[in-house]
Amino acid sequence: MNRTPTAPARTHKTALLLTASTGCAMTVLDTNVVGIILPTIARDLNASFADIEWVISTYVLCFAALLLPAGSVSDRYGRKRIFLSGILLFAVASLACGLAPSAQALYVARAVQGAGAAFLLAPALAIIGHAFQEEGERAHAWAIWGGIMGLTMVLSPLAGGLINAFMGWRWAFHLNIPICAALAIAVVKIIEESRDPSPGSLDFIGIGLFASAMFICTWALILGPEKGWLSIAVSSRIVLSAFLFLLFYLVERRRQHPMLDLALFSSWPFVGAVLAMFAYAATAQVMASLLPLFLQNAQGHSSLTAGVGMLPFALAMLVLPQVGRWLSRYMASFHILTLGLAIVAFGNAVMMGAAHSGNNTALVAGMTILGSGGGLLNGETQKAIMGTIPRHRAGMGSGISTTSRFSGILLGFAGLGGVMAASVRTTVQQQLAQADLAQPEAFVERMVAGDFERALELFPVGMNASLLQIGRASYALGFAHAFMVAAVIAGIAAIFVFWAMSRTPLPAPVSLLTAPSGGRCPNPRAPR
């Protein structure tokens, strides 16, 4: 029997793939575009640096916390239906973001947008996985999907710079609305409804504990620069977050159908692969949001030139996954992961030197090296995770992989941003003291937020040039410290990943040998 798809069938599948991939790409586009416009948002909304961090963090937090349940809900109630609901929620939240009168209103709307993004991505991945089931066809589909996502990563900084320069930052959100409308029409016309005949149950307790622990941990990291890392406000939140993570662990151990099957973590290679994903996200992928702040606040670039300046990083992230596929013919997966993390560590070290010196050649080299390491990891981490678990646990493995990725972005942005902000605060205060100048708290806060215009208004005009230099130099030093911390984390992770993944896997626990329905999480199985 001839199983070759007819031309109309191929055309329909291509349209379905492009439609679902567009939904996935919107979640990446919005994250990276916002990274470019953050300094403008800070100035227009008179936002503190903590407010700026929440604009990114609330989005990623809700995205990371709801991705697993979104996959389960879409399998239970229909992937097309949930995809359309996610598009609607994302569009409404984008409108609210664009109309936000204050930073607080903006990051509340961003939280809703993150929820919408989770209900965009999870069913879209499931739709692709359901439509392309033959092995060769599936591999081709995911290759196209990966290319679209990579191209989105390259274009989003440029798009953010252009929108901010010619239309204003609010249009970065408003433009989502017509895109969502067109996407919804395509979904209605092209995608057929599908469900999992035996969907897993929702673990509401696990979801609540995980989200609460992540939120409080992020809150502590954001408060640290302002309140002090050893203050009661910060330390109490860290303790509470640790307690909630422990409670999450205890609850998941005892559930018959947990959100997270902890038995998977009895395998050292699996632990190493998950850590590689987390470290990649926290020290490389997070730079898509942090580098625009560095280019604008430390180097003085406009949002448009910062978008162009991101190209060495973005292009390397796009090209290197192809190099990783070629290397996989000759190297074991854990060797590629170790190499990728080592390159990320080196790239962050070069960026630290570039931040100290202000040398543009070192800056371009650092971003290229950092993006190269990130590209290797982006192409290999998901495959490595899926290769260390039984095939029938692919749904759970994919869910853990995606959650660790966004958890890494969330904690990386809050943590590295906190290191940078604390350093900027200290340096500004020291520079003012050395110049025998008053240190109004409002001036320090505006400097930390990167709102130099309002900060300079607090001093006579004749001092603007010297004070602006203090602000730029303080930001450069702050980012040098953040890059140093990222380099150390990536280096330590490289050593641990090599050690863990080179160990012989232990015999699979009983829970891993059960039927696929036991403790299964029906999150989509797409490689990233």
C-alpha positions in Angstrom: 0.0 0.0 0.0 1.3 3.5 -0.9 1.6 5.5 2.3 3.1 8.6 0.6 1.0 11.6 1.5 -0.9 13.3 -1.3 -0.1 16.9 -2.3 -3.1 18.3 -0.6 -2.3 16.3 2.6 1.3 17.6 2.5 0.1 21.2 2.0 -2.3 20.8 4.9 0.4 19.5 7.2 2.8 22.2 6.2 0.1 24.8 7.0 -0.6 23.1 10.4 3.2 23.1 11.2 3.6 26.8 10.3 0.5 27.7 12.4 1.5 25.8 15.5 5.1 27.0 15.1 3.9 30.6 14.9 2.2 30.1 18.3 5.4 28.8 19.8 7.4 31.6 18.2 5.2 34.3 19.8 6.3 33.2 23.2 10.0 33.6 22.3 9.4 36.8 20.4 7.7 38.5 23.2 10.3 37.6 25.8 13.2 38.8 23.7 11.5 42.0 22.4 10.8 43.0 25.9 14.4 42.7 26.8 15.3 45.5 24.3 12.6 47.9 25.6 13.2 47.5 29.3 15.2 50.7 29.7 12.5 52.7 27.9 9.9 51.2 30.2 11.9 52.1 33.2 12.1 55.8 32.1 8.5 56.1 31.0 6.9 54.4 34.0 9.5 55.8 36.6 10.2 52.2 37.5 12.8 50.9 39.9 15.2 48.1 38.9 13.1 45.7 41.0 10.1 46.7 38.9 12.1 46.0 35.7 13.0 42.5 37.0 9.4 41.7 37.8 8.4 42.7 34.2 10.5 39.7 33.0 10.2 37.5 36.0 6.4 37.4 36.4 6.1 36.4 32.7 8.6 33.6 33.0 7.4 32.5 36.4 3.8 31.9 35.2 5.1 30.4 32.0 7.3 27.9 33.8 4.8 27.1 36.5 1.9 26.5 34.1 3.6 24.7 31.2 3.2 21.2 32.7 -0.5 21.6 33.7 -1.2 23.4 30.3 0.0 20.2 28.5 -2.3 18.1 30.7 -5.3 20.4 30.3 -4.9 20.5 26.5 -4.7 16.7 26.3 -7.8 16.4 28.4 -10.1 19.1 26.9 -8.8 19.3 23.4 -5.6 20.8 22.0 -7.3 23.0 19.5 -9.7 24.4 22.1 -6.9 25.2 24.6 -4.7 26.6 21.9 -7.4 29.1 20.9 -8.0 29.9 24.6 -4.2 30.6 25.0 -4.3 32.9 22.0 -7.2 34.8 23.4 -5.6 35.1 26.9 -2.3 36.2 25.3 -4.0 38.8 23.2 -6.0 40.3 26.1 -3.0 40.4 28.3 -0.9 42.0 25.5 -3.6 44.8 25.3 -3.4 45.3 29.1 0.5 45.4 28.9 0.3 48.1 26.2 -2.2 50.2 28.2 -0.4 49.7 31.6 -0.3 53.1 33.5 2.3 51.9 36.0 5.1 49.4 36.4 3.0 47.4 38.9 0.1 47.2 36.4 2.5 46.1 33.7 4.0 43.2 35.6 0.6 42.0 36.7 -0.5 42.0 33.0 2.8 40.2 32.2 1.9 37.5 34.6 -1.4 36.9 32.8 0.6 37.0 29.5 2.9 34.3 30.8 -0.1 32.2 31.6 -1.4 32.7 28.1 2.1 31.8 26.7 2.0 28.5 28.5 -1.4 27.7 27.0 0.0 28.7 23.6 3.1 26.6 23.7 2.0 23.4 25.3 -1.0 22.6 23.0 1.0 23.9 19.9 3.8 21.3 20.6 1.2 18.6 21.2 -0.5 19.4 17.9 2.8 19.1 16.1 3.6 15.8 17.9 0.1 14.4 17.1 0.1 15.4 13.4 3.7 14.1 12.6 4.0 10.6 13.9 6.1 8.8 11.3 9.8 9.0 12.4 11.3 10.7 9.4 8.4 13.0 9.0 8.5 14.0 12.6 12.2 14.7 12.5 11.7 16.9 9.5 8.9 18.8 11.2 10.9 19.4 14.4 13.8 20.6 12.3 11.6 23.2 10.6 10.1 24.2 14.0 13.6 24.6 15.4 14.6 26.8 12.4 11.5 29.0 13.0 12.3 29.4 16.7 16.0 30.2 16.0 15.1 32.7 13.3 12.7 34.3 15.8 15.5 34.6 18.3 17.6 36.4 15.8 15.0 38.8 14.6 13.3 39.7 17.9 16.1 42.1 19.1 15.9 43.9 15.8 12.2 44.0 15.9 12.2 45.3 19.5 14.7 48.1 18.5 12.7 49.2 15.5 9.4 49.2 17.3 10.8 51.1 20.2 12.5 53.7 18.0 9.7 54.4 15.6 6.4 53.4 17.4 7.1 53.4 21.1 7.4 50.5 23.6 3.7 50.0 24.0 3.4 48.8 20.4 5.7 45.9 21.3 2.6 44.6 23.0 -0.2 46.0 20.9 1.2 44.4 17.7 0.6 41.0 19.3 -3.2 41.6 18.9 -3.5 41.5 15.1 -1.0 38.6 15.0 -3.1 36.7 17.6 -6.3 37.4 15.5 -4.7 36.1 12.3 -3.3 33.1 14.2 -6.7 32.3 15.7 -8.3 32.3 12.2 -5.6 30.0 10.9 -6.2 27.6 13.9 -9.9 27.5 13.3 -9.5 26.8 9.6 -6.4 24.4 9.6 -6.1 22.5 12.8 -8.4 19.6 13.7 -9.3 18.8 17.3 -7.4 16.1 19.1 -7.3 14.7 22.6 -5.4 12.1 24.6 -7.8 9.1 25.1 -6.4 8.5 28.6 -5.3 11.9 30.0 -3.4 12.1 33.2 -4.9 13.7 36.3 -3.9 17.3 37.3 -1.6 17.6 40.4 -3.0 20.9 41.8 -1.1 20.6 45.1 2.2 20.0 43.3 1.6 22.9 40.9 0.7 25.3 43.7 3.8 24.3 45.8 6.2 24.6 42.9 4.8 27.9 41.7 4.8 29.3 45.3 8.4 28.2 46.0 9.6 29.7 42.7 7.8 33.0 43.3 9.2 33.4 46.8 12.7 32.5 45.7 12.5 35.0 42.9 11.2 37.6 45.3 14.2 37.1 47.6 16.6 37.5 44.7 14.9 40.7 43.5 14.8 42.2 47.1 18.5 41.3 47.8 20.2 44.4 46.2 17.8 46.8 48.0 17.4 45.2 51.4 20.7 43.4 51.7 21.3 39.7 51.1 21.5 39.0 54.9 18.5 41.0 55.8 15.5 39.4 57.5 13.3 40.3 54.5 15.5 38.3 52.2 16.7 35.5 54.4 13.2 34.7 55.6 12.0 34.4 52.0 14.9 32.1 51.2 14.0 29.9 54.1 10.3 29.9 53.2 11.2 29.0 49.6 13.4 26.2 50.7 10.6 24.9 53.0 8.1 24.9 50.1 10.6 23.1 47.8 11.0 20.5 50.5 7.2 20.2 51.0 6.9 19.8 47.2 9.5 17.0 47.2 7.6 15.2 50.1 4.2 15.6 48.4 5.4 14.4 45.0 7.1 11.3 46.6 3.7 10.2 48.0 1.4 10.9 45.0 0.3 8.1 42.7 0.3 10.4 39.7 2.7 13.2 40.5 3.5 16.3 38.5 7.1 15.3 38.8 8.2 11.7 39.1 11.2 11.9 41.4 12.3 8.4 40.6 13.7 9.8 37.4 16.3 11.6 39.4 17.8 8.4 40.7 19.8 8.3 37.5 23.0 10.4 37.5 23.0 10.8 33.7 19.5 12.2 33.9 20.4 14.6 36.7 23.4 15.8 34.8 21.4 16.4 31.6 18.7 18.4 33.6 21.4 20.4 35.3 23.0 21.2 31.9 19.6 22.5 30.7 19.2 24.6 33.8 22.7 26.0 33.7 22.4 26.7 30.0 19.2 28.7 30.6 20.6 30.6 33.6 24.0 31.6 32.1 23.4 31.8 28.3 19.8 31.9 27.2 19.0 34.5 29.9 21.5 36.9 28.2 18.8 37.6 25.6 17.2 39.7 28.3 20.4 40.9 30.1 22.6 41.9 27.2 20.2 44.7 26.0 20.4 46.3 29.4 24.2 46.1 29.3 24.4 47.6 25.8 22.0 50.5 26.6 22.9 51.3 30.2 26.6 50.6 30.4 27.6 51.4 26.8 25.0 54.1 26.0 23.5 52.6 22.9 19.9 53.3 21.8 17.4 50.5 21.7 17.8 50.3 17.9 21.6 50.0 18.0 21.3 47.6 20.9 19.1 45.4 18.8 21.7 45.4 16.0 24.4 44.9 18.6 22.8 41.7 19.7 23.3 40.0 16.3 26.7 38.3 17.1 25.0 36.6 20.1 21.7 35.8 18.2 23.4 34.5 15.0 25.7 32.2 17.0 22.7 30.9 18.8 21.0 30.2 15.5 24.0 28.5 13.7 25.7 26.5 16.4 22.9 23.9 16.9 23.8 22.7 13.3 27.4 22.3 14.4 26.2 20.4 17.4 24.3 17.9 15.2 27.5 17.4 13.2 29.6 16.9 16.4 27.1 14.3 17.6 28.4 11.9 14.9 31.8 11.9 16.7 31.2 12.9 20.3 29.0 11.5 23.1 26.2 13.7 24.2 27.7 14.5 27.6 30.9 15.6 25.9 29.0 18.1 23.8 27.2 19.4 26.9 30.4 19.7 28.8 32.0 21.5 25.8 29.0 23.9 25.5 29.0 24.8 29.2 32.8 25.4 29.1 32.4 27.7 26.1 29.6 29.6 27.9 31.9 30.0 30.9 34.7 31.3 28.7 32.2 33.6 26.8 31.0 35.1 30.1 34.6 35.6 31.2 35.4 37.4 28.0 32.3 39.5 28.5 33.5 40.3 32.0 36.8 41.6 30.5 34.9 43.6 27.9 32.7 45.2 30.5 35.8 46.2 32.5 37.7 47.6 29.5 34.9 48.9 27.2 36.7 47.3 24.3 34.3 46.8 21.4 36.3 44.0 19.8 36.3 42.0 23.1 32.5 42.7 23.4 31.7 41.3 19.9 34.0 38.3 20.6 32.4 37.7 24.0 28.9 37.8 22.6 29.9 35.5 19.8 31.6 33.0 22.1 28.7 33.1 24.6 26.1 32.6 21.8 28.2 29.7 20.4 28.2 27.8 23.6 24.5 28.6 24.1 23.8 27.3 20.5 25.6 24.0 21.2 23.6 23.5 24.4 20.3 24.6 22.8 20.6 21.9 20.2 21.7 19.2 22.6 20.2 19.6 26.0 16.7 18.3 25.2 18.0 15.4 23.2 20.3 14.5 26.1 17.5 14.5 28.7 15.3 12.4 26.5 18.2 10.0 25.9 18.7 9.2 29.6 15.1 8.0 30.4 12.9 5.1 29.2 11.1 5.9 26.0 7.6 5.5 27.6 8.5 8.4 30.0 9.1 10.8 27.2 6.1 13.0 28.2 7.4 13.5 31.7 11.0 13.9 30.5 10.0 16.7 28.1 8.0 18.4 30.8 10.9 18.3 33.2 13.2 19.6 30.4 11.0 22.6 29.6 10.3 23.4 33.2 14.1 23.4 34.1 14.8 25.6 31.1 12.3 28.3 32.1 13.2 27.9 35.8 16.8 28.6 34.8 15.8 31.7 32.9 13.8 33.0 35.8 16.3 32.4 38.5 19.2 33.4 36.3 17.6 36.7 35.4 16.7 37.5 39.0 20.0 36.3 40.4 22.4 37.8 37.9 20.2 41.0 37.8 20.4 41.1 41.6 24.2 40.8 41.5 24.4 43.6 38.9 22.0 45.9 40.8 23.8 45.5 44.1 27.1 46.3 42.5 25.7 49.3 40.7 24.2 50.6 44.0 27.5 50.2 45.9 29.6 51.7 43.2 27.4 54.8 42.7 27.5 55.4 46.4 31.2 55.0 46.6 31.8 57.3 43.6 29.6 60.0 45.1 31.4 59.8 48.4 34.8 60.1 46.8 33.6 63.2 44.9 32.3 64.6 48.2 28.8 64.8 46.9 25.4 64.3 48.6 23.9 60.9 48.0 20.1 61.4 47.7 18.4 58.0 47.7 16.3 59.0 44.7 19.4 59.6 42.6 20.9 56.2 43.6 17.6 54.4 42.8 17.3 56.1 39.4 20.8 55.2 38.6 20.3 51.5 39.5 17.1 51.5 37.3 19.1 52.9 34.4 16.9 56.0 34.3 19.8 58.4 34.0 17.7 61.3 32.7 15.6 61.6 35.9 18.7 60.9 38.1 20.6 63.8 36.5 17.7 66.2 37.2 18.5 66.0 40.9 21.9 67.8 40.4 23.0 71.0 38.6 23.2 70.8 34.8 27.0 71.4 34.9 27.5 68.1 36.6 25.6 66.0 34.1 28.6 64.7 32.1 30.5 63.5 35.2 27.5 62.0 36.8 26.5 60.2 33.6 30.0 58.8 33.5 29.6 57.5 37.0 26.3 55.8 36.0 27.7 54.1 32.9 30.9 53.0 34.7 28.9 51.6 37.6 26.7 49.6 35.2 29.7 48.3 33.4 31.2 47.1 36.7 27.9 45.7 37.9 27.6 43.6 34.7 31.3 42.6 35.0 30.4 41.0 38.4 27.2 39.4 36.9 29.2 37.9 34.0 31.8 36.6 36.5 29.1 34.8 38.5 27.6 33.4 35.3 31.1 32.1 34.3 31.6 30.4 37.6 28.2 28.8 37.5 28.7 27.5 34.0 32.2 26.2 34.8 31.0 24.3 37.9 28.1 22.9 35.9 30.4 21.7 33.2 32.5 19.8 35.7 29.4 18.2 37.4 27.7 17.4 34.1 30.8 15.6 32.9 31.1 13.6 36.1 27.4 12.7 36.4 26.7 11.8 32.8 29.8 9.7 32.5 28.7 7.5 35.3 27.0 4.1 34.6 23.2 4.5 35.1 21.7 2.7 38.1 19.1 0.0 37.5 15.7 1.6 36.8 13.5 1.9 39.9 10.2 0.1 40.0 8.2 3.2 39.2 10.2 3.6 35.9 9.2 0.1 34.8 5.5 0.5 35.2 3.2 0.9 32.3 3.3 4.3 30.5 0.1 5.4 32.2 1.6 5.2 35.7 2.6 8.7 36.9 2.6 10.0 33.3 2.6 13.6 32.5 1.1 14.2 29.0 3.1 17.3 28.4 4.1 17.6 24.7 7.2 15.6 23.6 8.8 18.1 21.3 12.6 18.6 21.3 13.7 22.2 21.8 
